[in-house]
Amino acid sequence: MSMHDERAQAYEIHRDVRNNPVVREVDTGWHRELWKWLGVAVLVGGAVLFTMRQRFEIIQLGYDFNTLQNERAREAETGRHLRAELEALQSPQRIERLATQQLEMVTPGPGQTLVIETVPPAPTPAPSVVAVR
C-alpha cells in the first residue's frame, strides 16, 4: 500500500458526514395511483364480504328450516296423540262406566225415560210495509 492509498482510506474513514435531512419531493402521481388501487381493493373486499354474508345467511336459514321441520313433525305427533286421547276420553262407554261406578248413577228403565220433542222455530214474519207519504 502506498502512502497515497493510506491517506485516501483514512480520509474515507474520518470524513465528516453530515446527516442533513433529505427533502424528497412528493410524488402526486404515485399517491393518486395508491388511492385508486386502495379504492379498488376496498370495493372488491366489500363485494366479497357481502357475498359471503349472504352465503352464510342462506346456510343458517337452511339449518333453521330443518330445525323447524323437525319441530313441526314432533308437534304433529303430539297432536295425533292428544286427539287419540281425547277420543278415548269422550267415548260413550267410558262416560257410562264413570257415571255408574264413580257417580253411582243407574241406567233408567223403560218407563222412567221422558223424551222431549224439539219444537221447530216459528217462521220469521214477513217484513213490515211502511207507508210512504
C-alpha positions in Angstrom: 0.0 0.0 0.0 1.3 3.3 -0.9 1.1 6.4 1.2 -1.5 8.0 -1.1 -3.8 5.0 -0.6 -3.5 5.1 3.2 -4.4 8.8 3.2 -7.4 8.2 1.0 -8.5 5.4 3.2 -8.0 7.5 6.3 -10.0 10.3 4.7 -12.8 8.0 3.9 -12.9 6.7 7.5 -12.5 10.1 9.2 -14.6 12.1 6.7 -17.2 14.3 8.4 -20.5 13.0 7.2 -23.4 15.4 7.7 -26.7 13.8 8.1 -28.7 16.6 6.7 -32.4 15.6 6.2 -33.1 14.7 2.7 -36.0 16.6 1.3 -37.9 14.4 -1.1 -40.4 15.7 -3.5 -43.9 14.3 -3.1 -44.9 12.2 -6.0 -48.6 13.1 -6.6 -48.9 10.6 -9.4 -47.9 7.7 -7.1 -50.3 8.9 -4.4 -53.1 9.0 -6.9 -52.3 5.5 -8.1 -52.1 4.3 -4.5 -55.5 5.7 -3.6 -57.0 4.3 -6.8 -55.8 0.8 -6.1 -56.8 1.1 -2.4 -60.3 2.1 -3.5 -60.5 -0.9 -5.9 -59.3 -3.2 -3.1 -62.0 -1.8 -0.7 -64.7 -2.3 -3.3 -63.6 -5.9 -4.1 -63.3 -6.7 -0.4 -66.7 -5.2 0.3 -68.2 -7.2 -2.5 -66.6 -10.4 -1.2 -67.7 -9.8 2.3 -71.3 -9.0 1.1 -71.4 -12.2 -0.9 -70.0 -14.3 1.9 -72.5 -12.8 4.4 -75.4 -13.8 2.1 -74.0 -17.3 1.6 -73.7 -17.7 5.4 -77.2 -16.4 5.9 -78.5 -18.9 3.4 -76.7 -21.7 5.2 -78.1 -20.5 8.5 -81.6 -20.3 7.1 -81.3 -23.9 5.9 -80.3 -25.1 9.4 -83.3 -23.1 10.8 -85.6 -24.6 8.2 -84.5 -28.2 9.2 -84.9 -27.4 12.8 -88.5 -26.1 12.2 -89.4 -29.1 10.1 -88.2 -31.4 12.9 -90.2 -29.4 15.5 -93.3 -29.4 13.3 -93.1 -33.2 13.0 -92.8 -33.6 16.7 -95.8 -31.2 17.3 -97.8 -33.2 14.7 -97.1 -36.4 16.5 -98.1 -34.8 19.8 -101.3 -33.6 18.2 -102.2 -37.0 16.9 -101.5 -38.5 20.4 -103.7 -35.8 22.1 -106.6 -36.3 19.6 -106.5 -40.1 20.2 -106.5 -39.5 24.0 -109.4 -37.0 23.6 -111.4 -39.5 21.6 -110.8 -42.2 24.3 -111.9 -39.8 27.0 -115.1 -38.8 25.1 -116.2 -42.4 24.3 -119.8 -43.2 25.4 -118.7 -46.5 27.0 -116.1 -44.7 29.3 -118.6 -42.0 30.3 -121.3 -44.6 31.1 -118.7 -46.6 33.2 -117.6 -43.5 35.1 -121.3 -42.5 35.7 -122.3 -45.9 37.1 -119.1 -46.7 39.1 -117.9 -43.3 40.4 -121.1 -41.2 40.5 -123.3 -44.2 41.3 -125.9 -43.4 38.6 -128.2 -46.2 37.3 -129.4 -46.9 33.9 -133.1 -45.8 33.6 -135.8 -48.4 33.0 -138.2 -48.4 30.1 -140.9 -46.4 31.9 -138.5 -44.0 33.5 -137.4 -42.1 30.4 -139.1 -39.0 29.1 -138.5 -38.0 25.5 -138.7 -34.3 24.9 -139.5 -33.4 21.4 -137.8 -30.5 19.8 -140.1 -27.8 18.5 -139.1 -26.3 15.2 -138.7 -22.5 15.4 -141.5 -20.3 14.1 -141.1 -18.9 10.6 -139.9 -15.3 10.5 -142.7 -12.8 9.9 -142.9 -11.0 6.6 -141.2 -7.6 6.6 -143.4 -4.8 7.6 -144.5 -2.3 5.0 -144.2 1.3 5.9 -146.5 3.8 4.2 -144.8 6.4 2.1 -146.3 9.9 2.0 
